[in-house]
Amino acid sequence: MAFTPQEHDRIREWLAFARIFQDADPQLEAAINAVQSQADGGTQPDNFTELRIRGYLTSLAALDVAIDSALGCSGTTKVGNIEKDAARQILMIERRQRVYIGRIADALSIKGYRDPTQAKESMPGGDYLARVSPRGAWP
């Protein structure tokens, strides 16, 4: 089954590329389409890579939920004999997110624009006017 528009959007999101300018990076869009099976309009004889990326997207969504859950009790550090370090837990979850993001990028032979687990730093005048990105191309 071909990637849905929502899955395309999630892939772009984890690679830190906005859908609004999706035409600005035809390499990314072509890579997303190319890893699909030939039956779905891609270049691969099977859908293994497509299924793998879907698995990573599912894992990333679950990790997002885990971060939100950890934030809900970030003030609690000790209850009885049980001690919880939510800040360390969040850092470990984000590290795991980076692994999955890297695997998606590797499957697509693409480098993300920035680390999407960190706060975005806007460029003066907006991202569209940025001259150089970490990928060395637009934006």
C-alpha positions, 0 to 999 in steps of 0.5 A: 500500500502506497504512503498516504498523504498523512504518512508523507507529512509525518516523514517530512515532519520528522526530517524537519521539512514543512509541507508548505514548501514540499515542492522546494525539495523534490529530492525528498519527495522523490525518495519517499515515492521511490522506496515504495514497491513497484506495485505502488508506483515506487522503484522497489521490488517489494514493500519492505522499506515502506513497511520499515518506515511505517514502523518507525513512524509508529514508534516515533508517535509512541515516543511522543506520547511517552514524552508527554506522559513524562512531562505530566509528572516532571515535578515528582522525583520521589514517592516512598522508595520509588524515585523517578527522573523525568528529565533523564527519561525524556532525554533518553526518549529523545535519543531514541527518537533520533535513532528512528529519525536517522533510520528513516533518513537512511532508508530515504538516503536523505539528511534531515534539515535539523534535529526535530527533537530540539526547539526550532531556531528561526532565521532572521526574515523567516526560514524561506530567506535562509541562505544555507541549511544544514543540508547545504540546500534550500531552505 
